[in-house]
Amino acid sequence: MKIQHIEAIPLRIPFTVGGKSDAGAWGGKDLKTVDSLLLKVSTDDGLVGWGESFGFTAVPIVKAAIDAVVAPLCIGRDPALIEKLMQELQRTLHIFGRSGALMFGLSALDIALWDIAGKAAGQPVHRLLGGSDASALSCYASLIRYTDPELVADNVRRALDLGYRRLKLHEIDPACVRAAREAAGDEVEITLDVNCPWSVREALDMARRLQQYNLRWLEEPVWPPENHAGLARLRREGGIPIAAGENASTLMDFAHMLQAQAVDFIQPSPAKMGGITELRKVFALANANNTTVMVHAFYDGPGLLAGIHGSAALGGANALVEWRFFDLEAQLYGDAIVPKNGMMAVPQGPGLGIEPSADVIRDYRLH
């Protein structure tokens, strides 16, 4: 079996916020669509694997990297030799950097190759990773940044009405966190992802203001994200458990983070950091360092499925799935993985277990 064709497919799907078209994500009024990048890998035996890269504004440059650099190196190669091919590509392309567009593209490729491997074996990917008896995993509603405390409270209540008992906020204003806690009550687990806005001093000051809201973790509080010493200091002194890792790339970044004792929860993002091949190594490394993995999966496609399979096989009883709490005009997998009462089904079909909708790809493809 050989890789015959590789196609990068950009999608743009409109969304609303709680049904309101005039409320933008991250506090703006202009972001009304979700851009994603799928990767379709076809073999000469007729098998097709699907991968996904980190999307949004990264889509054009990742697509260019795949089309011009990654794909030509893969045509004619054996898709079953995943580890060998991925290591060769990382070595060949390291001169361009060990993160960013090329690594995002390699991540999508790796996920697609695991999809092909599962289909060739007639087994779901989680079985190839060691197996799982979980039919579903707990998930949390990952809310966008609303900025307005009233909108935060409205969407917290909406998530609770849908059965979620775990929430993630993306707010940076303590007033919004207070609104979420008051709307949710004391029993609901709330985490806070602030996307690297603060110096260490600012983060320490903010952590003291946030302690009263009983956060499960404070995610990516420090700029720059690779300031592991700063994260470690905040972890020691801030009084809130620390999570980070979505901006880390390759196993070595995670090793450095764990060596610094920077986090309580480590968050590999399979569509950014090397796909399932690297993801399983991070699980092993985190286990050796007694640190919990919470896969970052702010995706709706194969990147999400990669995280589900990895968490089901390797994550144990504490595994959680991140569900992007958008009101999308269309879902790539329809209702197949939409959470029910805070639980997400673990796909049981071969490979990633679910095929993307050809209609959604046709209707929302960017040309």
N, C-alpha and C positions, 0 to 999 in steps of 0.2 A: 504494500500500500504506500502511495506517495501523495504528498500535497500537490494538488493540481492548480488550485486557484485561491486567491485571498482577496476579499473585497471588504473595504471599510465603508460603512453605511451610516451617514449622519441622519439623526431624527430630530425633529422639533415639534414638541407637543404642548399646546396651550394648557394653562391651569388657572384655577381661581383659588382664593383663600377663604375657606369656609363658605364657598358659594358666592363670595363678593369679588367682582371683577376689578374693583377700584382699589383694592388693598394689595400692595406689592410685597414681594418677599424682601427680607433684610431691610425693611423700613422704606424701600423705594417704591415708586409708582410705575417703574418702567419694565421690571422683570415680570413678564406675563407668560413666558414659555420656558420649557425645560429642554435643553439641547443635550443629546446623548450620542455616543458613537458605538455602534455595533460592529463586530468583526465576524464575517462569514468565511470559514475555511472549508474548502471542498477537496475531497480526495478522489483519486482515480478509481476507487472502489465504490463511489457513490455516497459515501458517508459525508455528512455536513456537521461541523461543529460551530458553536456560537460563542463569541467572547464579547467583552465590553471594556472600554477604556473609561477613565474619568472623563466627564463631559463638560458642560457649560462652555465657558469661553475658550477652553483648551481644545475643543473639537477640531478646528481647522488645522492647527499645527500638528496635532497627533495624527490626523488623517494624512497629512503630507508626509510625516515621518514613516508611516506604515507603507504608503504607496511607493515612496521613492527609495526607502532604505531597508525596511524590515521585510516586506513581501518578496523582493527579488532574492534575498538570501535564503528563503524558505521553500521556494518552488522546487519540487523534485525530491524533497527530503522526506524521511520516514516519520510520520506523525506520532508513531508509538514511542519513539526515543525522546520523550519530553525533556527529561533532565539533561541529557547530552546536548540537545539542540538549544535549550535555554541557556546553559552555561556557555556554549560556544558563541551565542549571540551576545550575551553580556560581555564576554571578553573582546569580541570583535568590535563592539560599539562603545566600549567604555570611554574612548577618547572624546565622545560627545557629551559625557557626563553620566552619572549613575542614578539620575532621577529626571523628572520632567517628561517631555513628550515621548522620547524614545522608550523610556521605561514604562510609561502608560501603554504604549503600543505593544510592547513585549508582554505586558500583563494581560491585555486582551487576547493576544495570541495564545498564551499559556492556558487561559481558561477554555478557549476553543479546543485546544488539543486534549484537555481532560474530558471535555464533552465527547470528542471523537473516541477517546479511549474507553469511556463507559459504554458508548453505543457499540463499539466493536466487541466488547466483553458481554454485552447484554445486561449490564449492571449499573445501578446509580453510582454517581461519583463517591458518595459517602461510603459505599461498600468498598470501593477501591482504596479509600483512605483508612480502612480498618473496620468499618461497619458501625451501625447505630441501630438501636431498637426504638429510637424516638420516632413517633409518627408526626409530632408537632413540637415546636419550640416556643417558649415565651418570647414575646417581642414588646418593644416600646415604641410609642408614637414619637417620631422625631419631628417636632414642630419647626417651622421656619421662624425667622426673626420678624416679629410683628412691630416691635418698638413701642407700640401703644399698649399700656396696661389693660385697657378695656378689651382690646382685641385678643391679648394674651389670655385673659380670663375666659372670654367667649370660646376660644379654641381649646383650652384645657377642658372646659365643661363638655364640649362636643366630643373630644377624645374619650372622656370618661363615659359618656352616653353610649359610645360604640364598644365599650367593654375593656378599654385599656386601663391598666393599673400601674403602668410605668410610663413616664414621659421624659422627653429630652427637650430642653429649651435652648435657644440660640440667642438669648438676650444678653446685653451688656449693662443694662440699667437695673440696679437693685429693686427699683419700684416695680418693674415688670416681673421679677422673680417673686417679690412679695405677692403680687396679684395672682400669680400661678399657684403659690402655696395656699393662699386663702381660698381660691376656687377649688383646689384639689383636696384640701383637708390634710390631716397629719399622716394618714395611712398610705397615701400614694407615693411611690418612689419617683423622685425628680432628680435628673442630672442636668448639668448646665455646660454647654459647649459655647465658648466665647470667641473661638477662632483667632487666637494669638494676638490680643490687642495691647497687652500691658508690659511694662518693664517689671522686673522682679519686685521692686519696691511698691509699685502700683498694685501688683497682684497680691502682695501681702496685705496691703491696706484694704483692698476690695474683699479678700477672703474673710477678713475680720467682720466686715459688714454683712457678708453672706452666710456666716456660720449659723445664724438663727433660723435659717430656712431648711436646715437638715438635708443638704444635698448628698446624694449617693456618691457623686464625684463632680469635680470641677475639671473641665476638659480644655486642653490647649490654652492655658491662661497667659503664657509668656511669649513675648517676641524677642528674638526669633525662635521658631519651634525647635531648632537644634540646640538651644541653650539648655542642655541637660543638667548642668550644675545649678542653674537658676531654678529649674523644675524641682530638683532634689531639695533645694533650700525651702521652696514653697511647700513641698510635701512635709518637711520636718517641722516647719513653723506655722503653717497656714491653718491647720485645724480642719481641713477638708481633704478627703482622698483625691488623688490626682490621676487623671487619665490623659494619654497622648499617644500618638503614633500614626494618625492618618496622613501626616506629611512626611513620615519616614519612608525610606526607599531601600530595598534589599535587606538581607539578613543582618548585615554589619551595622546598619543604623539602629536596628532593634537591640543588637548586642551592646552597643555603646550606651543606649538608654538604660538597659537593665544593669550594666556595670556601674552606672552612676546612681543607681537606686532612685531613679527619678519619678517612677510611677507606681501606683497601686493597680491600675488597669492599663494594659497595653493594647493598642488598637490598630492592627494592620488593616490596610484597605486593599483588598485583592486586585481591584482594577487600577491600582497605582503602583504597588510595590513588588510586582513580579508574579502575580496570579496565585494559583493554588499550589504550585511547586514551592514558592517561597513561604506561602501561608502556613503550610504544614511544618516547615522548619521553625517558624516563629512560635508555633504552639509548643514544639518540643523544647525550644530555648526558654520560653516563659515557664514551662513546667519545671525545668531544672532550676529556675530562679524563684520558684514559688510565687509567681505573679499571674493574675487572672487575665486571660485574653477576652476582650470584647471586640469582635470584628466590626470595623467601620464599614457600613454598607449603605451609603446614601445614594442608592441606585434603584432602578426598577427592573433591570434586565439581567443578563448573565452574571454581572458583577454581584448582584444580590444573591443569585442562586449559588454562586461560588462560596459566598460567606455562609449560607445556610448549610451546604454540604460539609464545609470545613467545621463549622460549629457543632453540627450533629455528630460527626465522627470523632472529633478531637476536643470538644469544648466541655464535655461533662455536664453535670447537673446545673451549673451556674450559667450556661450559655444563654445569651440573649441575642435576638435578631433586631436590627434597626429597620424600622419601616418609615419611609419618607412620607410625611403626613401632608401630601399635596392632594388637591382635587384635580387630578389630571383629566383632560378631555377623553383620553383613551389609555388603556393599560396594555402593555406589550404582551402580557400573559392573560388578559381578561381577568376573571375572578379566581384563577387557579391558586394564586398565592396571597390574595387579599386577606389580611388577618381577620379572624373571627374570635370575638371575646378575648382579645389580647394574645391569641395563639396563631402561629403560622405553620402551615403544613410543610413537612419535609418531603420534597418530591421523591417518588419511588420509581419513576420510569428510568430507562437507560440514559447514561450520561448525566447532564444537568437535570433531566427528568421532565422538562416542559419545552415545547417548541414555541418560538415567538410567532405572533400572529402575522401572517403574510399581508393581511388587509391593513393592519396598523403600519407596517413597514411601507407599504405602497402609498397609503394616504398621508403619512407624515414625514416621508423622506425628503431631505433637503437636496436639491439638484443644483 
